[in-house]
């Protein structure tokens, strides 16, 4: 759900940017697209708010998260919560059926 909301925000930013271009009536070279993707056949380049994003940056961030083990922390917390909910619902069902 959060990913869908994030995509909607990005789409909204792009629509607002396009609307500003139409309202001005001319192209301003200082204006940048909110999100841009360039595909030249061999490499795909993406930009977000003027900053270039590459798979190299994503790999570095992934390694950094693994080093910090923040990803593992949230994963383990999610597992504990799901186990707690499962155990509670199982006990409730057993209580009702007896």
N, CA, C and O atoms as CSV, one atom per row, in Angstrom:
chain,resi,resn,atom,element,x,y,z
A,1,UNK,N,N,0.824,-1.182,0.000
A,1,UNK,CA,C,0.000,0.000,0.000
A,1,UNK,C,C,0.880,1.262,0.000
A,1,UNK,O,O,0.585,2.249,-0.674
A,2,UNK,N,N,1.971,1.192,0.781
A,2,UNK,CA,C,2.877,2.330,0.829
A,2,UNK,C,C,3.545,2.533,-0.522
A,2,UNK,O,O,3.743,3.668,-0.954
A,3,UNK,N,N,3.895,1.437,-1.194
A,3,UNK,CA,C,4.521,1.539,-2.513
A,3,UNK,C,C,3.560,2.172,-3.515
A,3,UNK,O,O,3.974,2.982,-4.343
A,4,UNK,N,N,2.289,1.810,-3.446
A,4,UNK,CA,C,1.294,2.401,-4.356
A,4,UNK,C,C,1.159,3.892,-4.084
A,4,UNK,O,O,1.066,4.690,-5.017
A,5,UNK,N,N,1.149,4.272,-2.802
A,5,UNK,CA,C,1.052,5.690,-2.448
A,5,UNK,C,C,2.285,6.452,-2.949
A,5,UNK,O,O,2.166,7.577,-3.433
A,6,UNK,N,N,3.463,5.839,-2.833
A,6,UNK,CA,C,4.689,6.478,-3.297
A,6,UNK,C,C,4.656,6.687,-4.805
A,6,UNK,O,O,5.055,7.741,-5.299
A,7,UNK,N,N,4.182,5.684,-5.531
A,7,UNK,CA,C,4.078,5.798,-6.985
A,7,UNK,C,C,3.076,6.887,-7.361
A,7,UNK,O,O,3.295,7.629,-8.319
A,8,UNK,N,N,1.986,6.986,-6.615
A,8,UNK,CA,C,0.992,8.037,-6.872
A,8,UNK,C,C,1.590,9.421,-6.639
A,8,UNK,O,O,1.301,10.351,-7.392
A,9,UNK,N,N,2.416,9.568,-5.609
A,9,UNK,CA,C,3.063,10.850,-5.345
A,9,UNK,C,C,3.996,11.209,-6.497
A,9,UNK,O,O,4.009,12.353,-6.951
A,10,UNK,N,N,4.775,10.241,-6.971
A,10,UNK,CA,C,5.666,10.512,-8.096
A,10,UNK,C,C,4.886,10.891,-9.353
A,10,UNK,O,O,5.270,11.809,-10.077
A,11,UNK,N,N,3.795,10.185,-9.603
A,11,UNK,CA,C,2.963,10.504,-10.768
A,11,UNK,C,C,2.368,11.910,-10.626
A,11,UNK,O,O,2.296,12.659,-11.600
A,12,UNK,N,N,1.949,12.258,-9.422
A,12,UNK,CA,C,1.400,13.589,-9.175
A,12,UNK,C,C,2.432,14.681,-9.395
A,12,UNK,O,O,2.121,15.737,-9.945
A,13,UNK,N,N,3.668,14.423,-8.964
A,13,UNK,CA,C,4.737,15.400,-9.184
A,13,UNK,C,C,4.983,15.606,-10.669
A,13,UNK,O,O,5.183,16.733,-11.122
A,14,UNK,N,N,4.967,14.514,-11.427
A,14,UNK,CA,C,5.197,14.615,-12.869
A,14,UNK,C,C,4.039,15.354,-13.545
A,14,UNK,O,O,4.268,16.184,-14.425
A,15,UNK,N,N,2.801,15.062,-13.142
A,15,UNK,CA,C,1.650,15.760,-13.727
A,15,UNK,C,C,1.689,17.253,-13.394
A,15,UNK,O,O,1.374,18.084,-14.246
A,16,UNK,N,N,2.069,17.595,-12.177
A,16,UNK,CA,C,2.179,19.004,-11.806
A,16,UNK,C,C,3.256,19.694,-12.637
A,16,UNK,O,O,3.074,20.830,-13.076
A,17,UNK,N,N,4.364,19.018,-12.852
A,17,UNK,CA,C,5.439,19.576,-13.662
A,17,UNK,C,C,4.973,19.809,-15.095
A,17,UNK,O,O,5.247,20.857,-15.678
A,18,UNK,N,N,4.271,18.837,-15.658
A,18,UNK,CA,C,3.739,19.000,-17.018
A,18,UNK,C,C,2.736,20.144,-17.077
A,18,UNK,O,O,2.713,20.898,-18.049
A,19,UNK,N,N,1.915,20.277,-16.052
A,19,UNK,CA,C,0.942,21.368,-16.005
A,19,UNK,C,C,1.615,22.731,-15.954
A,19,UNK,O,O,1.140,23.681,-16.577
A,20,UNK,N,N,2.714,22.833,-15.220
A,20,UNK,CA,C,3.448,24.098,-15.161
A,20,UNK,C,C,4.033,24.432,-16.524
A,20,UNK,O,O,4.013,25.589,-16.944
A,21,UNK,N,N,4.558,23.413,-17.224
A,21,UNK,CA,C,5.079,23.647,-18.577
A,21,UNK,C,C,3.979,24.160,-19.499
A,21,UNK,O,O,4.205,25.100,-20.262
A,22,UNK,N,N,2.798,23.563,-19.441
A,22,UNK,CA,C,1.694,23.989,-20.309
A,22,UNK,C,C,1.231,25.392,-19.952
A,22,UNK,O,O,0.878,26.182,-20.828
A,23,UNK,N,N,1.235,25.697,-18.657
A,23,UNK,CA,C,0.764,27.006,-18.205
A,23,UNK,C,C,1.723,28.117,-18.634
A,23,UNK,O,O,1.287,29.215,-18.980
A,24,UNK,N,N,3.036,27.831,-18.611
A,24,UNK,CA,C,4.017,28.838,-19.002
A,24,UNK,C,C,3.958,29.118,-20.491
A,24,UNK,O,O,4.136,30.259,-20.918
A,25,UNK,N,N,3.710,28.091,-21.282
A,25,UNK,CA,C,3.597,28.277,-22.720
A,25,UNK,C,C,4.906,28.179,-23.469
A,25,UNK,O,O,4.911,28.252,-24.698
A,26,UNK,N,N,6.009,28.016,-22.777
A,26,UNK,CA,C,7.306,27.855,-23.435
A,26,UNK,C,C,8.188,26.965,-22.564
A,26,UNK,O,O,7.918,26.773,-21.379
A,27,UNK,N,N,9.249,26.424,-23.172
A,27,UNK,CA,C,10.158,25.550,-22.439
A,27,UNK,C,C,11.240,26.369,-21.751
A,27,UNK,O,O,11.887,27.210,-22.373
A,28,UNK,N,N,11.424,26.119,-20.487
A,28,UNK,CA,C,12.463,26.775,-19.702
A,28,UNK,C,C,13.574,25.757,-19.465
A,28,UNK,O,O,13.316,24.717,-18.859
A,29,UNK,N,N,14.795,26.015,-19.918
A,29,UNK,CA,C,15.864,25.017,-19.734
A,29,UNK,C,C,16.219,24.787,-18.264
A,29,UNK,O,O,16.846,23.778,-17.941
A,30,UNK,N,N,15.838,25.680,-17.384
A,30,UNK,CA,C,16.124,25.510,-15.958
A,30,UNK,C,C,15.126,24.572,-15.286
A,30,UNK,O,O,15.343,24.129,-14.158
A,31,UNK,N,N,14.042,24.276,-15.977
A,31,UNK,CA,C,13.022,23.390,-15.431
A,31,UNK,C,C,13.406,21.948,-15.707
A,31,UNK,O,O,13.784,21.612,-16.830
A,32,UNK,N,N,13.313,21.087,-14.696
A,32,UNK,CA,C,13.643,19.681,-14.872
A,32,UNK,C,C,12.417,18.836,-14.581
A,32,UNK,O,O,11.542,19.233,-13.812
A,33,UNK,N,N,12.362,17.669,-15.203
A,33,UNK,CA,C,11.288,16.726,-14.912
A,33,UNK,C,C,11.496,16.133,-13.531
A,33,UNK,O,O,12.630,15.984,-13.075
A,34,UNK,N,N,10.403,15.795,-12.871
A,34,UNK,CA,C,10.497,15.179,-11.549
A,34,UNK,C,C,11.118,13.791,-11.655
A,34,UNK,O,O,11.985,13.428,-10.860
A,35,UNK,N,N,10.674,13.025,-12.635
A,35,UNK,CA,C,11.186,11.670,-12.843
A,35,UNK,C,C,11.479,11.510,-14.330
A,35,UNK,O,O,10.648,11.852,-15.172
A,36,UNK,N,N,12.664,10.986,-14.651
A,36,UNK,CA,C,13.004,10.782,-16.051
A,36,UNK,C,C,13.723,9.461,-16.254
A,36,UNK,O,O,14.538,9.053,-15.428
A,37,UNK,N,N,13.415,8.797,-17.359
A,37,UNK,CA,C,14.065,7.528,-17.703
A,37,UNK,C,C,14.556,7.636,-19.139
A,37,UNK,O,O,13.784,7.930,-20.051
A,38,UNK,N,N,15.858,7.392,-19.331
A,38,UNK,CA,C,16.465,7.425,-20.659
A,38,UNK,C,C,17.004,6.042,-20.978
A,38,UNK,O,O,17.791,5.482,-20.214
A,39,UNK,N,N,16.580,5.492,-22.109
A,39,UNK,CA,C,17.028,4.164,-22.534
A,39,UNK,C,C,17.709,4.306,-23.881
A,39,UNK,O,O,17.071,4.648,-24.877
A,40,UNK,N,N,19.034,4.037,-23.910
A,40,UNK,CA,C,19.759,4.142,-25.175
A,40,UNK,C,C,20.061,2.775,-25.772
A,40,UNK,O,O,20.915,2.668,-26.652
A,41,UNK,N,N,19.389,1.738,-25.320
A,41,UNK,CA,C,19.587,0.399,-25.865
A,41,UNK,C,C,20.474,-0.463,-24.991
A,41,UNK,O,O,20.133,-1.610,-24.702
A,42,UNK,N,N,21.604,0.071,-24.568
A,42,UNK,CA,C,22.526,-0.701,-23.736
A,42,UNK,C,C,22.331,-0.418,-22.251
A,42,UNK,O,O,22.342,-1.338,-21.433
A,43,UNK,N,N,22.155,0.847,-21.904
A,43,UNK,CA,C,22.049,1.237,-20.505
A,43,UNK,C,C,20.771,2.041,-20.291
A,43,UNK,O,O,20.341,2.807,-21.153
A,44,UNK,N,N,20.187,1.844,-19.130
A,44,UNK,CA,C,19.007,2.614,-18.741
A,44,UNK,C,C,19.428,3.575,-17.645
A,44,UNK,O,O,19.982,3.169,-16.624
A,45,UNK,N,N,19.159,4.855,-17.867
A,45,UNK,CA,C,19.502,5.868,-16.865
A,45,UNK,C,C,18.201,6.467,-16.327
A,45,UNK,O,O,17.288,6.795,-17.084
A,46,UNK,N,N,18.143,6.598,-15.017
A,46,UNK,CA,C,16.963,7.175,-14.378
A,46,UNK,C,C,17.385,8.386,-13.562
A,46,UNK,O,O,18.457,8.397,-12.957
A,47,UNK,N,N,16.536,9.402,-13.549
A,47,UNK,CA,C,16.779,10.577,-12.723
A,47,UNK,C,C,15.551,10.828,-11.860
A,47,UNK,O,O,14.414,10.625,-12.286
A,48,UNK,N,N,15.808,11.271,-10.648
A,48,UNK,CA,C,14.735,11.605,-9.713
A,48,UNK,C,C,15.055,12.957,-9.110
A,48,UNK,O,O,16.028,13.093,-8.370
A,49,UNK,N,N,14.246,13.955,-9.419
A,49,UNK,CA,C,14.439,15.333,-8.975
A,49,UNK,C,C,15.830,15.850,-9.344
A,49,UNK,O,O,16.467,16.549,-8.556
A,50,UNK,N,N,16.297,15.505,-10.541
A,50,UNK,CA,C,17.570,15.986,-11.034
A,50,UNK,C,C,18.769,15.159,-10.623
A,50,UNK,O,O,19.866,15.384,-11.133
A,51,UNK,N,N,18.596,14.208,-9.716
A,51,UNK,CA,C,19.699,13.351,-9.283
A,51,UNK,C,C,19.666,12.046,-10.054
A,51,UNK,O,O,18.621,11.404,-10.163
A,52,UNK,N,N,20.829,11.653,-10.595
A,52,UNK,CA,C,20.892,10.418,-11.373
A,52,UNK,C,C,20.893,9.212,-10.436
A,52,UNK,O,O,21.590,9.189,-9.422
A,53,UNK,N,N,20.103,8.224,-10.800
A,53,UNK,CA,C,20.007,6.992,-10.022
A,53,UNK,C,C,20.536,5.863,-10.893
A,53,UNK,O,O,20.140,5.728,-12.051
A,54,UNK,N,N,21.422,5.060,-10.341
A,54,UNK,CA,C,21.941,3.925,-11.088
A,54,UNK,C,C,21.861,2.681,-10.222
A,54,UNK,O,O,21.667,2.769,-9.010
A,55,UNK,N,N,22.012,1.524,-10.848
A,55,UNK,CA,C,21.979,0.282,-10.090
A,55,UNK,C,C,23.165,0.198,-9.145
A,55,UNK,O,O,23.101,-0.482,-8.121
A,56,UNK,N,N,24.251,0.890,-9.488
A,56,UNK,CA,C,25.422,0.909,-8.609
A,56,UNK,C,C,25.064,1.568,-7.274
A,56,UNK,O,O,25.452,1.079,-6.213
A,57,UNK,N,N,24.322,2.680,-7.331
A,57,UNK,CA,C,23.883,3.353,-6.108
A,57,UNK,C,C,22.970,2.456,-5.292
A,57,UNK,O,O,23.059,2.426,-4.064
A,58,UNK,N,N,22.100,1.732,-5.962
A,58,UNK,CA,C,21.166,0.856,-5.264
A,58,UNK,C,C,21.913,-0.284,-4.587
A,58,UNK,O,O,21.588,-0.665,-3.462
A,59,UNK,N,N,22.921,-0.832,-5.279
A,59,UNK,CA,C,23.722,-1.911,-4.686
A,59,UNK,C,C,24.479,-1.424,-3.459
A,59,UNK,O,O,24.570,-2.136,-2.459
A,60,UNK,N,N,25.031,-0.196,-3.532
A,60,UNK,CA,C,25.735,0.359,-2.377
A,60,UNK,C,C,24.793,0.530,-1.190
A,60,UNK,O,O,25.150,0.213,-0.055
A,61,UNK,N,N,23.595,1.031,-1.457
A,61,UNK,CA,C,22.629,1.231,-0.376
A,61,UNK,C,C,22.191,-0.096,0.216
A,61,UNK,O,O,21.992,-0.201,1.426
A,62,UNK,N,N,22.041,-1.104,-0.622
A,62,UNK,CA,C,21.652,-2.422,-0.131
A,62,UNK,C,C,22.735,-2.990,0.775
A,62,UNK,O,O,22.435,-3.540,1.835
A,63,UNK,N,N,24.001,-2.858,0.360
A,63,UNK,CA,C,25.104,-3.335,1.185
A,63,UNK,C,C,25.169,-2.581,2.512
A,63,UNK,O,O,25.432,-3.171,3.560
A,64,UNK,N,N,24.929,-1.280,2.454
A,64,UNK,CA,C,24.958,-0.477,3.676
A,64,UNK,C,C,23.858,-0.913,4.630
A,64,UNK,O,O,24.080,-1.000,5.837
A,65,UNK,N,N,22.671,-1.187,4.097
A,65,UNK,CA,C,21.573,-1.666,4.941
A,65,UNK,C,C,21.890,-3.014,5.562
A,65,UNK,O,O,21.566,-3.259,6.724
A,66,UNK,N,N,22.521,-3.884,4.792
A,66,UNK,CA,C,22.886,-5.189,5.330
A,66,UNK,C,C,23.936,-5.053,6.426
A,66,UNK,O,O,23.910,-5.797,7.407
A,67,UNK,N,N,24.861,-4.105,6.266
A,67,UNK,CA,C,25.861,-3.875,7.294
A,67,UNK,C,C,25.231,-3.334,8.568
A,67,UNK,O,O,25.596,-3.739,9.671
A,68,UNK,N,N,24.296,-2.430,8.412
A,68,UNK,CA,C,23.635,-1.843,9.575
A,68,UNK,C,C,22.693,-2.853,10.205
A,68,UNK,O,O,22.394,-2.766,11.396
A,69,UNK,N,N,22.239,-3.775,9.446
A,69,UNK,CA,C,21.272,-4.816,9.809
A,69,UNK,C,C,19.922,-4.223,10.196
A,69,UNK,O,O,19.175,-4.825,10.967
A,70,UNK,N,N,19.609,-3.044,9.663
A,70,UNK,CA,C,18.294,-2.450,9.894
A,70,UNK,C,C,17.223,-3.276,9.189
A,70,UNK,O,O,16.117,-3.439,9.706
A,71,UNK,N,N,17.551,-3.792,8.016
A,71,UNK,CA,C,16.603,-4.610,7.272
A,71,UNK,C,C,16.261,-5.859,8.064
A,71,UNK,O,O,15.096,-6.252,8.116
A,72,UNK,N,N,17.247,-6.490,8.678
A,72,UNK,CA,C,17.021,-7.692,9.461
A,72,UNK,C,C,16.208,-7.388,10.712
A,72,UNK,O,O,15.405,-8.215,11.143
A,73,UNK,N,N,16.409,-6.210,11.299
A,73,UNK,CA,C,15.652,-5.824,12.484
A,73,UNK,C,C,14.163,-5.750,12.169
A,73,UNK,O,O,13.348,-6.328,12.888
A,74,UNK,N,N,13.805,-5.050,11.109
A,74,UNK,CA,C,12.396,-4.914,10.767
A,74,UNK,C,C,11.806,-6.254,10.333
A,74,UNK,O,O,10.640,-6.540,10.603
A,75,UNK,N,N,12.604,-7.062,9.668
A,75,UNK,CA,C,12.138,-8.380,9.255
A,75,UNK,C,C,11.842,-9.248,10.470
A,75,UNK,O,O,10.814,-9.923,10.524
A,76,UNK,N,N,12.742,-9.228,11.442
A,76,UNK,CA,C,12.521,-10.044,12.642
A,76,UNK,C,C,11.336,-9.525,13.448
A,76,UNK,O,O,10.584,-10.317,14.015
A,77,UNK,N,N,11.160,-8.222,13.507
A,77,UNK,CA,C,9.998,-7.665,14.222
A,77,UNK,C,C,8.702,-8.078,13.524
A,77,UNK,O,O,7.720,-8.404,14.192
A,78,UNK,N,N,8.687,-8.070,12.223
A,78,UNK,CA,C,7.500,-8.492,11.478
A,78,UNK,C,C,7.180,-9.948,11.721
A,78,UNK,O,O,6.014,-10.319,11.858
A,79,UNK,N,N,8.212,-10.779,11.776
A,79,UNK,CA,C,8.000,-12.201,12.043
A,79,UNK,C,C,7.429,-12.411,13.440
A,79,UNK,O,O,6.525,-13.227,13.624
A,80,UNK,N,N,7.949,-11.680,14.427
A,80,UNK,CA,C,7.464,-11.823,15.807
A,80,UNK,C,C,6.004,-11.374,15.920
A,80,UNK,O,O,5.207,-12.013,16.606
A,81,UNK,N,N,5.665,-10.295,15.257
A,81,UNK,CA,C,4.279,-9.804,15.297
A,81,UNK,C,C,3.350,-10.805,14.632
A,81,UNK,O,O,2.269,-11.088,15.149
A,82,UNK,N,N,3.761,-11.346,13.486
A,82,UNK,CA,C,2.898,-12.307,12.792
A,82,UNK,C,C,2.740,-13.589,13.604
A,82,UNK,O,O,1.655,-14.168,13.638
A,83,UNK,N,N,3.813,-14.038,14.260
A,83,UNK,CA,C,3.702,-15.219,15.122
A,83,UNK,C,C,2.770,-14.950,16.300
A,83,UNK,O,O,1.990,-15.824,16.680
A,84,UNK,N,N,2.840,-13.761,16.879
A,84,UNK,CA,C,1.966,-13.400,17.991
A,84,UNK,C,C,0.507,-13.380,17.576
A,84,UNK,O,O,-0.354,-13.887,18.296
A,85,UNK,N,N,0.223,-12.796,16.419
A,85,UNK,CA,C,-1.151,-12.742,15.929
A,85,UNK,C,C,-1.648,-14.150,15.619
A,85,UNK,O,O,-2.793,-14.483,15.925
A,86,UNK,N,N,-0.807,-14.973,15.021
A,86,UNK,CA,C,-1.197,-16.355,14.707
A,86,UNK,C,C,-1.494,-17.145,15.974
A,86,UNK,O,O,-2.492,-17.862,16.043
A,87,UNK,N,N,-0.633,-17.015,16.972
A,87,UNK,CA,C,-0.854,-17.733,18.234
A,87,UNK,C,C,-2.125,-17.253,18.935
A,87,UNK,O,O,-2.886,-18.063,19.465
A,88,UNK,N,N,-2.353,-15.945,18.939
A,88,UNK,CA,C,-3.543,-15.406,19.594
A,88,UNK,C,C,-4.817,-15.878,18.887
A,88,UNK,O,O,-5.788,-16.251,19.545
A,89,UNK,N,N,-4.815,-15.863,17.558
A,89,UNK,CA,C,-6.004,-16.302,16.832
A,89,UNK,C,C,-6.225,-17.796,17.013
A,89,UNK,O,O,-7.369,-18.244,17.098
A,90,UNK,N,N,-5.145,-18.576,17.072
A,90,UNK,CA,C,-5.271,-20.020,17.293
A,90,UNK,C,C,-5.878,-20.310,18.664
A,90,UNK,O,O,-6.742,-21.177,18.791
A,91,UNK,N,N,-5.427,-19.585,19.691
A,91,UNK,CA,C,-5.965,-19.768,21.034
A,91,UNK,C,C,-7.432,-19.354,21.095
A,91,UNK,O,O,-8.231,-20.002,21.770
A,92,UNK,N,N,-7.791,-18.281,20.396
A,92,UNK,CA,C,-9.180,-17.827,20.372
A,92,UNK,C,C,-10.071,-18.852,19.682
A,92,UNK,O,O,-11.178,-19.129,20.145
A,93,UNK,N,N,-9.598,-19.409,18.590
A,93,UNK,CA,C,-10.384,-20.432,17.881
A,93,UNK,C,C,-10.542,-21.685,18.743
A,93,UNK,O,O,-11.623,-22.272,18.796
A,94,UNK,N,N,-9.463,-22.097,19.419
A,94,UNK,CA,C,-9.553,-23.254,20.312
A,94,UNK,C,C,-10.511,-23.010,21.472
A,94,UNK,O,O,-11.228,-23.918,21.893
A,95,UNK,N,N,-10.521,-21.793,21.983
A,95,UNK,CA,C,-11.422,-21.427,23.079
A,95,UNK,C,C,-12.888,-21.480,22.618
A,95,UNK,O,O,-13.761,-21.960,23.341
A,96,UNK,N,N,-13.131,-20.990,21.431
A,96,UNK,CA,C,-14.508,-20.971,20.904
A,96,UNK,C,C,-14.988,-22.374,20.576
A,96,UNK,O,O,-16.148,-22.695,20.833
A,97,UNK,N,N,-14.139,-23.212,20.020
A,97,UNK,CA,C,-14.577,-24.549,19.586
A,97,UNK,C,C,-14.700,-25.532,20.726
A,97,UNK,O,O,-15.315,-26.580,20.528
A,98,UNK,N,N,-14.164,-25.276,21.902
A,98,UNK,CA,C,-14.265,-26.214,23.031
A,98,UNK,C,C,-15.525,-26.041,23.796
A,98,UNK,O,O,-15.758,-26.754,24.773
